Amino acid sequence: MGNLKQYDLEDRTLEFARRVRALVKKLPRTIGNIEDGKQVVRSSGSVGANYIEANESLSKKDFVMRIKICRKEAKESRYWLRLIDISGNGEYEEERKALIQEATELMNIFGSILRKSE
């Protein structure tokens, strides 16, 4: 895997985490949204953080483990995004759908990296 791809994915995971944070900031302040918001902020940031660690890994085994964590965190982000309450706001619903789609694409990308690595 070339360096260009690596940094594209680092940027993409960073952008995903930023967009999740921007959406969470706008949400109605319900108890559910506060808790689910914390979870999705954590898991969305973890995708990129673990990808950076994967690229710095010292062994193939460590790399594979980190990529598995990336995939798991993307899947978890998708779950929390589905749970948050948008309260019928169309603009937020569009962004949520886009973020769910991005989480799904990231899961597929990390799944593909895993298949090529194992």
VOPA-986839 format. One record per residue: x, y, z of N, C-alpha, C in turn. Coordinates in steps of 0.001 Angstrom, whole numbers, plus 500000, padded with zeros to 6 digits. Atoms other than C-alpha are relative to their C-alpha. Layout:
n_X = X&n_Y = Y&n_Z = Z&ca_X = X&ca_Y = Y&ca_Z = Z&c_X = X&c_Y = Y&c_Z = Z
...
//
This chain:
n_X = 500853&n_Y = 498804&n_Z = 500000&ca_X = 500000&ca_Y = 500000&ca_Z = 500000&c_X = 500890&c_Y = 501248&c_Z = 500000
n_X = 499143&n_Y = 498814&n_Z = 500144&ca_X = 501574&ca_Y = 503262&ca_Z = 498869&c_X = 499683&c_Y = 501074&c_Z = 501023
n_X = 500154&n_Y = 498914&n_Z = 499033&ca_X = 502042&ca_Y = 506319&ca_Z = 501057&c_X = 498833&c_Y = 500923&c_Z = 499670
n_X = 501074&n_Y = 499088&n_Z = 500400&ca_X = 499569&ca_Y = 508406&ca_Z = 499045&c_X = 498657&c_Y = 499503&c_Z = 500533
n_X = 501246&n_Y = 500603&n_Z = 499526&ca_X = 496688&ca_Y = 506018&ca_Z = 499831&c_X = 499895&c_Y = 500121&c_Z = 501514
n_X = 499952&n_Y = 499970&n_Z = 498535&ca_X = 497723&ca_Y = 505867&ca_Z = 503480&c_X = 499553&c_Y = 501368&c_Z = 500517
n_X = 500340&n_Y = 498667&n_Z = 499507&ca_X = 497480&ca_Y = 509634&ca_Z = 503917&c_X = 498605&c_Y = 500423&c_Z = 499569
n_X = 501380&n_Y = 499745&n_Z = 500398&ca_X = 494239&ca_Y = 509839&ca_Z = 501935&c_X = 499044&c_Y = 499449&c_Z = 501046
n_X = 500873&n_Y = 500635&n_Z = 499022&ca_X = 492686&ca_Y = 507439&ca_Z = 504428&c_X = 500142&c_Y = 500659&c_Z = 501374
n_X = 499838&n_Y = 499245&n_Z = 498742&ca_X = 494189&ca_Y = 509312&ca_Z = 507392&c_X = 499147&c_Y = 501270&c_Z = 499947
n_X = 500798&n_Y = 498776&n_Z = 500157&ca_X = 492589&ca_Y = 512508&ca_Z = 506063&c_X = 498501&c_Y = 499683&c_Z = 500018
n_X = 501409&n_Y = 500369&n_Z = 500097&ca_X = 489319&ca_Y = 510740&ca_Z = 505334&c_X = 499430&c_Y = 499640&c_Z = 501375
n_X = 500479&n_Y = 500364&n_Z = 498663&ca_X = 489043&ca_Y = 509280&ca_Z = 508847&c_X = 499944&c_Y = 501229&c_Z = 500909
n_X = 500011&n_Y = 498745&n_Z = 499236&ca_X = 489913&ca_Y = 512690&ca_Z = 510328&c_X = 498749&c_Y = 500812&c_Z = 499651
n_X = 501167&n_Y = 499251&n_Z = 500463&ca_X = 487201&ca_Y = 514352&ca_Z = 508236&c_X = 498708&c_Y = 499364&c_Z = 500523
n_X = 501162&n_Y = 500718&n_Z = 499459&ca_X = 484706&ca_Y = 511669&ca_Z = 509317&c_X = 499776&c_Y = 500395&c_Z = 501466
n_X = 500108&n_Y = 499650&n_Z = 498576&ca_X = 485433&ca_Y = 512377&ca_Z = 513008&c_X = 499571&c_Y = 501458&c_Z = 500171
n_X = 500386&n_Y = 498577&n_Z = 499918&ca_X = 485145&ca_Y = 516142&ca_Z = 512430&c_X = 498527&c_Y = 500204&c_Z = 499672
n_X = 501414&n_Y = 499861&n_Z = 500408&ca_X = 481795&ca_Y = 515797&ca_Z = 510666&c_X = 499063&c_Y = 499436&c_Z = 501063
n_X = 500801&n_Y = 500564&n_Z = 498910&ca_X = 480461&ca_Y = 513565&ca_Z = 513453&c_X = 499891&c_Y = 501021&c_Z = 501125
n_X = 499996&n_Y = 499009&n_Z = 498919&ca_X = 481475&ca_Y = 516198&ca_Z = 516019&c_X = 499107&c_Y = 501193&c_Z = 499655
n_X = 500826&n_Y = 498862&n_Z = 500435&ca_X = 479807&ca_Y = 518969&ca_Z = 513994&c_X = 498514&c_Y = 499657&c_Z = 500120
n_X = 501403&n_Y = 500409&n_Z = 499891&ca_X = 476547&ca_Y = 516993&ca_Z = 513847&c_X = 499579&c_Y = 499912&c_Z = 501466
n_X = 500330&n_Y = 500172&n_Z = 498582&ca_X = 476620&ca_Y = 516115&ca_Z = 517558&c_X = 499773&c_Y = 501356&c_Z = 500686
n_X = 500154&n_Y = 498649&n_Z = 499417&ca_X = 477035&ca_Y = 519816&ca_Z = 518444&c_X = 498616&c_Y = 500581&c_Z = 499756
n_X = 501290&n_Y = 499418&n_Z = 500387&ca_X = 473739&ca_Y = 520638&ca_Z = 516691&c_X = 498795&c_Y = 499254&c_Z = 500571
n_X = 501122&n_Y = 500844&n_Z = 499583&ca_X = 471634&ca_Y = 517864&ca_Z = 518229&c_X = 499223&c_Y = 500569&c_Z = 501177
n_X = 500783&n_Y = 499630&n_Z = 498820&ca_X = 468764&ca_Y = 518471&ca_Z = 520646&c_X = 500649&c_Y = 499373&c_Z = 501245
n_X = 499328&n_Y = 500450&n_Z = 498779&ca_X = 470139&ca_Y = 518144&ca_Z = 524198&c_X = 499092&c_Y = 499097&c_Z = 500846
n_X = 500759&n_Y = 500974&n_Z = 499210&ca_X = 468209&ca_Y = 515071&ca_Z = 525329&c_X = 501003&c_Y = 499108&c_Z = 500728
n_X = 499098&n_Y = 500907&n_Z = 499274&ca_X = 469650&ca_Y = 512580&ca_Z = 527809&c_X = 500572&c_Y = 498959&c_Z = 499045
n_X = 499547&n_Y = 501002&n_Z = 500971&ca_X = 469814&ca_Y = 509994&ca_Z = 525031&c_X = 501065&c_Y = 500550&c_Z = 499064
n_X = 499037&n_Y = 499411&n_Z = 500933&ca_X = 471606&ca_Y = 512323&ca_Z = 522628&c_X = 501321&c_Y = 500346&c_Z = 500674
n_X = 498759&n_Y = 499673&n_Z = 499298&ca_X = 474120&ca_Y = 513425&ca_Z = 525249&c_X = 500841&c_Y = 498729&c_Z = 500140
n_X = 499269&n_Y = 501265&n_Z = 499819&ca_X = 475048&ca_Y = 509793&ca_Z = 525994&c_X = 500438&c_Y = 499403&c_Z = 498661
n_X = 499670&n_Y = 500564&n_Z = 501310&ca_X = 474886&ca_Y = 508563&ca_Z = 522392&c_X = 501021&c_Y = 500875&c_Z = 499281
n_X = 499051&n_Y = 499059&n_Z = 500587&ca_X = 476746&ca_Y = 511695&ca_Z = 521283&c_X = 501417&c_Y = 499760&c_Z = 500496
n_X = 498671&n_Y = 500296&n_Z = 499440&ca_X = 479630&ca_Y = 510933&ca_Z = 523656&c_X = 500574&c_Y = 498740&c_Z = 499376
n_X = 499553&n_Y = 501283&n_Z = 500552&ca_X = 479800&ca_Y = 507385&ca_Z = 522325&c_X = 500442&c_Y = 500150&c_Z = 498539
n_X = 499666&n_Y = 499883&n_Z = 501429&ca_X = 479775&ca_Y = 508356&ca_Z = 518641&c_X = 501219&c_Y = 500899&c_Z = 499796
n_X = 498798&n_Y = 499152&n_Z = 500081&ca_X = 482360&ca_Y = 511102&ca_Z = 519217&c_X = 501233&c_Y = 499134&c_Z = 500285
n_X = 498887&n_Y = 500866&n_Z = 499621&ca_X = 484614&ca_Y = 508533&ca_Z = 520908&c_X = 500331&c_Y = 498993&c_Z = 498882
n_X = 499739&n_Y = 501051&n_Z = 500993&ca_X = 484187&ca_Y = 505760&ca_Z = 518318&c_X = 500452&c_Y = 500589&c_Z = 498656
n_X = 499610&n_Y = 499411&n_Z = 501289&ca_X = 484459&ca_Y = 508082&ca_Z = 515283&c_X = 501454&c_Y = 500481&c_Z = 500029
n_X = 498606&n_Y = 499570&n_Z = 499872&ca_X = 487734&ca_Y = 509530&ca_Z = 516571&c_X = 500960&c_Y = 498829&c_Z = 500067
n_X = 499175&n_Y = 501198&n_Z = 499839&ca_X = 489041&ca_Y = 506079&ca_Z = 517363&c_X = 500329&c_Y = 499340&c_Z = 498661
n_X = 499742&n_Y = 500583&n_Z = 501325&ca_X = 488758&ca_Y = 504991&ca_Z = 513709&c_X = 501338&c_Y = 500516&c_Z = 499477
n_X = 498783&n_Y = 499398&n_Z = 500539&ca_X = 491450&ca_Y = 507432&ca_Z = 512580&c_X = 501212&c_Y = 499822&c_Z = 500889
n_X = 498879&n_Y = 500160&n_Z = 499062&ca_X = 493571&ca_Y = 507174&ca_Z = 515713&c_X = 500613&c_Y = 498609&c_Z = 499866
n_X = 499496&n_Y = 501363&n_Z = 500152&ca_X = 493840&ca_Y = 503411&ca_Z = 515306&c_X = 500624&c_Y = 499776&c_Z = 498628
n_X = 499393&n_Y = 500116&n_Z = 501327&ca_X = 494566&ca_Y = 503781&ca_Z = 511593&c_X = 501423&c_Y = 500567&c_Z = 500013
n_X = 498655&n_Y = 499423&n_Z = 499868&ca_X = 497521&ca_Y = 506052&ca_Z = 512411&c_X = 500911&c_Y = 499001&c_Z = 500728
n_X = 499204&n_Y = 500989&n_Z = 499274&ca_X = 498710&ca_Y = 503464&ca_Z = 514937&c_X = 500312&c_Y = 498786&c_Z = 499139
n_X = 499761&n_Y = 501135&n_Z = 500909&ca_X = 498321&ca_Y = 500698&ca_Z = 512339&c_X = 501168&c_Y = 500306&c_Z = 499073
n_X = 498925&n_Y = 499609&n_Z = 500919&ca_X = 500602&ca_Y = 502616&ca_Z = 509989&c_X = 501346&c_Y = 500104&c_Z = 500693
n_X = 498761&n_Y = 499925&n_Z = 499226&ca_X = 503183&ca_Y = 502925&ca_Z = 512772&c_X = 500347&c_Y = 498647&c_Z = 500627
n_X = 499826&n_Y = 501289&n_Z = 499320&ca_X = 502894&ca_Y = 499273&ca_Z = 513811&c_X = 501343&c_Y = 499366&c_Z = 499657
n_X = 498683&n_Y = 500606&n_Z = 500131&ca_X = 506068&ca_Y = 497274&ca_Z = 514285&c_X = 499932&c_Y = 498606&c_Z = 499398
n_X = 500126&n_Y = 501349&n_Z = 500557&ca_X = 504696&ca_Y = 493926&ca_Z = 513146&c_X = 498711&c_Y = 499893&c_Z = 499197
n_X = 501197&n_Y = 500241&n_Z = 500792&ca_X = 502173&ca_Y = 492571&ca_Z = 510689&c_X = 498822&c_Y = 499639&c_Z = 500906
n_X = 501043&n_Y = 500409&n_Z = 499049&ca_X = 500231&ca_Y = 491031&ca_Z = 513592&c_X = 499373&c_Y = 501234&c_Z = 500660
n_X = 500472&n_Y = 498756&n_Z = 499381&ca_X = 499965&ca_Y = 494451&ca_Z = 515267&c_X = 499191&c_Y = 500818&c_Z = 498987
n_X = 500700&n_Y = 499275&n_Z = 501065&ca_X = 498949&ca_Y = 496065&ca_Z = 511952&c_X = 498588&c_Y = 499426&c_Z = 499814
n_X = 501287&n_Y = 500663&n_Z = 500214&ca_X = 496166&ca_Y = 493513&ca_Z = 511426&c_X = 499051&c_Y = 500271&c_Z = 501168
n_X = 500832&n_Y = 499751&n_Z = 498819&ca_X = 494912&ca_Y = 493961&ca_Z = 515000&c_X = 499447&c_Y = 501431&c_Z = 499978
n_X = 500442&n_Y = 498591&n_Z = 500046&ca_X = 494774&ca_Y = 497776&ca_Z = 514605&c_X = 498944&c_Y = 500223&c_Z = 498917
n_X = 500978&n_Y = 499861&n_Z = 501093&ca_X = 492937&ca_Y = 497509&ca_Z = 511281&c_X = 498659&c_Y = 499388&c_Z = 500416
n_X = 501238&n_Y = 500602&n_Z = 499484&ca_X = 490403&ca_Y = 495179&ca_Z = 512947&c_X = 499301&c_Y = 500970&c_Z = 500944
n_X = 500577&n_Y = 499011&n_Z = 499085&ca_X = 489902&ca_Y = 497835&ca_Z = 515636&c_X = 499382&c_Y = 501155&c_Z = 499194
n_X = 500554&n_Y = 498939&n_Z = 500868&ca_X = 489396&ca_Y = 500485&ca_Z = 512916&c_X = 498630&c_Y = 499588&c_Z = 499473
n_X = 501267&n_Y = 500490&n_Z = 500562&ca_X = 486690&ca_Y = 498358&ca_Z = 511333&c_X = 498924&c_Y = 499937&c_Z = 501085
n_X = 500937&n_Y = 500110&n_Z = 498876&ca_X = 485041&ca_Y = 497693&ca_Z = 514709&c_X = 499495&c_Y = 501388&c_Z = 500426
n_X = 500393&n_Y = 498639&n_Z = 499586&ca_X = 485045&ca_Y = 501415&ca_Z = 515620&c_X = 499112&c_Y = 500666&c_Z = 498946
n_X = 500859&n_Y = 499463&n_Z = 501065&ca_X = 483552&ca_Y = 502347&ca_Z = 512232&c_X = 498594&c_Y = 499406&c_Z = 500115
n_X = 501287&n_Y = 500685&n_Z = 499843&ca_X = 480818&ca_Y = 499759&ca_Z = 512784&c_X = 499250&c_Y = 500550&c_Z = 501213
n_X = 500596&n_Y = 499443&n_Z = 498786&ca_X = 480200&ca_Y = 501103&ca_Z = 516294&c_X = 499492&c_Y = 501422&c_Z = 499737
n_X = 500429&n_Y = 498634&n_Z = 500344&ca_X = 480034&ca_Y = 504678&ca_Z = 514954&c_X = 498676&c_Y = 499971&c_Z = 499247
n_X = 501238&n_Y = 500133&n_Z = 500783&ca_X = 477368&ca_Y = 503577&ca_Z = 512497&c_X = 498814&c_Y = 499698&c_Z = 500924
n_X = 501041&n_Y = 500350&n_Z = 499028&ca_X = 475368&ca_Y = 502059&ca_Z = 515364&c_X = 499522&c_Y = 501234&c_Z = 500772
n_X = 500371&n_Y = 498814&n_Z = 499209&ca_X = 475476&ca_Y = 505241&ca_Z = 517473&c_X = 499337&c_Y = 501051&c_Z = 499120
n_X = 500637&n_Y = 499041&n_Z = 500911&ca_X = 474632&ca_Y = 507403&ca_Z = 514452&c_X = 498541&c_Y = 499640&c_Z = 499755
n_X = 501388&n_Y = 500437&n_Z = 500198&ca_X = 471512&ca_Y = 505306&ca_Z = 513931&c_X = 499144&c_Y = 500303&c_Z = 501225
n_X = 500743&n_Y = 499809&n_Z = 498750&ca_X = 470523&ca_Y = 505795&ca_Z = 517575&c_X = 499670&c_Y = 501455&c_Z = 500321
n_X = 500234&n_Y = 498613&n_Z = 499594&ca_X = 470810&ca_Y = 509565&ca_Z = 517891&c_X = 498665&c_Y = 500523&c_Z = 499480
n_X = 501323&n_Y = 499442&n_Z = 500300&ca_X = 467559&ca_Y = 511538&ca_Z = 517851&c_X = 500163&c_Y = 501326&c_Z = 499264
n_X = 499883&n_Y = 498817&n_Z = 500853&ca_X = 467408&ca_Y = 514057&ca_Z = 515019&c_X = 498753&c_Y = 500895&c_Z = 500139
n_X = 501279&n_Y = 499282&n_Z = 499802&ca_X = 463833&ca_Y = 515122&ca_Z = 515963&c_X = 499416&c_Y = 500532&c_Z = 498690
n_X = 500642&n_Y = 499644&n_Z = 501264&ca_X = 462652&ca_Y = 515206&ca_Z = 512360&c_X = 500646&c_Y = 501144&c_Z = 499231
n_X = 499321&n_Y = 498920&n_Z = 500717&ca_X = 465198&ca_Y = 517836&ca_Z = 511249&c_X = 500605&c_Y = 499427&c_Z = 498710
n_X = 499585&n_Y = 500535&n_Z = 501299&ca_X = 465689&ca_Y = 517155&ca_Z = 507524&c_X = 501468&c_Y = 500195&c_Z = 499682
n_X = 498593&n_Y = 499688&n_Z = 500268&ca_X = 469085&ca_Y = 518839&ca_Z = 507264&c_X = 500911&c_Y = 499050&c_Z = 500790
n_X = 499192&n_Y = 500890&n_Z = 499166&ca_X = 470479&ca_Y = 516802&ca_Z = 510168&c_X = 499852&c_Y = 498552&c_Z = 499550
n_X = 500249&n_Y = 501363&n_Z = 500483&ca_X = 468875&ca_Y = 513634&ca_Z = 508786&c_X = 500854&c_Y = 499704&c_Z = 498775
n_X = 499151&n_Y = 500181&n_Z = 501192&ca_X = 470704&ca_Y = 514126&ca_Z = 505477&c_X = 501458&c_Y = 499767&c_Z = 500402
n_X = 498621&n_Y = 500143&n_Z = 499542&ca_X = 474018&ca_Y = 514546&ca_Z = 507290&c_X = 500188&c_Y = 498662&c_Z = 500715
n_X = 499895&n_Y = 501298&n_Z = 499331&ca_X = 473322&ca_Y = 511510&ca_Z = 509464&c_X = 500100&c_Y = 498878&c_Z = 498968
n_X = 499967&n_Y = 501026&n_Z = 501056&ca_X = 472592&ca_Y = 509405&ca_Z = 506358&c_X = 501368&c_Y = 499969&c_Z = 499324
n_X = 498684&n_Y = 499911&n_Z = 500642&ca_X = 475819&ca_Y = 510648&ca_Z = 504759&c_X = 501084&c_Y = 499416&c_Z = 500906
n_X = 499012&n_Y = 500521&n_Z = 499050&ca_X = 477800&ca_Y = 509801&ca_Z = 507912&c_X = 499858&c_Y = 498493&c_Z = 500174
n_X = 500220&n_Y = 501455&n_Z = 499929&ca_X = 476218&ca_Y = 506341&ca_Z = 508153&c_X = 500607&c_Y = 499341&c_Z = 498758
n_X = 499424&n_Y = 500502&n_Z = 501250&ca_X = 477201&ca_Y = 505818&ca_Z = 504508&c_X = 501530&c_Y = 500000&c_Z = 500074
n_X = 498542&n_Y = 499902&n_Z = 499871&ca_X = 480764&ca_Y = 506986&ca_Z = 505228&c_X = 500526&c_Y = 498942&c_Z = 500970
n_X = 499588&n_Y = 501036&n_Z = 499039&ca_X = 481015&ca_Y = 504675&ca_Z = 508276&c_X = 499985&c_Y = 498627&c_Z = 499327
n_X = 500117&n_Y = 501275&n_Z = 500724&ca_X = 479853&ca_Y = 501785&ca_Z = 506064&c_X = 501153&c_Y = 499850&c_Z = 499004
n_X = 498886&n_Y = 500046&n_Z = 500958&ca_X = 482426&ca_Y = 502652&ca_Z = 503376&c_X = 501327&c_Y = 499762&c_Z = 500712
n_X = 498767&n_Y = 500203&n_Z = 499230&ca_X = 485188&ca_Y = 502873&ca_Z = 505996&c_X = 500100&c_Y = 498551&c_Z = 500483
n_X = 500007&n_Y = 501407&n_Z = 499593&ca_X = 484164&ca_Y = 499444&ca_Z = 507347&c_X = 500428&c_Y = 499115&c_Z = 498836
n_X = 499665&n_Y = 500800&n_Z = 501185&ca_X = 484399&ca_Y = 498041&ca_Z = 503817&c_X = 501465&c_Y = 500156&c_Z = 499607
n_X = 498586&n_Y = 499744&n_Z = 500322&ca_X = 487796&ca_Y = 499667&ca_Z = 503195&c_X = 500901&c_Y = 499231&c_Z = 500967
n_X = 499169&n_Y = 500717&n_Z = 499021&ca_X = 489225&ca_Y = 498268&ca_Z = 506444&c_X = 499848&c_Y = 498487&c_Z = 499844
n_X = 500207&n_Y = 501425&n_Z = 500284&ca_X = 487677&ca_Y = 494877&ca_Z = 505640&c_X = 500861&c_Y = 499546&c_Z = 498831
n_X = 499184&n_Y = 500310&n_Z = 501178&ca_X = 489423&ca_Y = 494941&ca_Z = 502271&c_X = 501499&c_Y = 499985&c_Z = 500355
n_X = 498591&n_Y = 499968&n_Z = 499555&ca_X = 492769&ca_Y = 495937&ca_Z = 503871&c_X = 500310&c_Y = 498712&c_Z = 500789
n_X = 499808&n_Y = 501217&n_Z = 499215&ca_X = 492323&ca_Y = 493007&ca_Z = 506289&c_X = 500154&c_Y = 498778&c_Z = 499102
n_X = 499932&n_Y = 501155&n_Z = 500898&ca_X = 491651&ca_Y = 490508&ca_Z = 503501&c_X = 501333&c_Y = 499943&c_Z = 499259
n_X = 498718&n_Y = 499956&n_Z = 500711&ca_X = 494793&ca_Y = 491663&ca_Z = 501686&c_X = 501193&c_Y = 499743&c_Z = 500934
n_X = 498908&n_Y = 500096&n_Z = 499045&ca_X = 496876&ca_Y = 491543&ca_Z = 504877&c_X = 500134&c_Y = 498620&c_Z = 500641
n_X = 499983&n_Y = 501286&n_Z = 499273&ca_X = 495925&ca_Y = 488161&ca_Z = 506282&c_X = 500444&c_Y = 498844&c_Z = 499127
//
